[in-house]
C-alpha cells in the first residue's frame, strides 16, 4: 500500500506580500491595539500555512488543511480520475505558493462538474508526480521546471 505525505510549499513572496498588506495600516495609524491584532493574525496565518499537507494513497490524494490534526481530510481527489497535471502560477488559487500544479479530470468526475480545477503545491514535486504516475500511468504530466537565481530552497518568488 502506498501512503506518502507531502507538505505544501510556501512562497516567500506571498508571505512578504501579506506582511506588507497587514503592516501598512499599522505604519499609517500607529495604533498599538491594531498592531496586536495584526500580529495575532500573522501568527495564525503562519500556522495555517504550515498545517497544509497532502497524503497520497493507492487511490486518492487527501488534502489536509488546518484541521488536519483532527484526522479528517479537507478534500479528496481520486487519482484514477486525473487526466492532466499542468504548471500554474495563478496567484489567487488555494495553494501557499506561486508555483503550483493544476489538475484536470475525466468528464463526470465531481471536480469536473463543478468547473473547479484544484491546485496543489507539494515541496517534493517531482516525487509527488512520480508517485501519481506510478498509481495511474495514464496521467499526462505537462510540468516544466524553470530554473533561475530567484528560485532557492524550493521557495520561489
Secondary structure, 3 states (H helix, E strand, C coil): CCCEEEEECCCHHHHHHHHHHHHHHHHHHCCHHHHHHHHHHHHHHHHHHHCCEEEECCCEEEEECCCHHHCCCCEEEEHHHEEEEEEECCCCCCCCCCCEEEEEECCCCHHHHHCCCCEECECCHHHHHHHHHHHCCCCEEECCCCCCCCEECCEEC
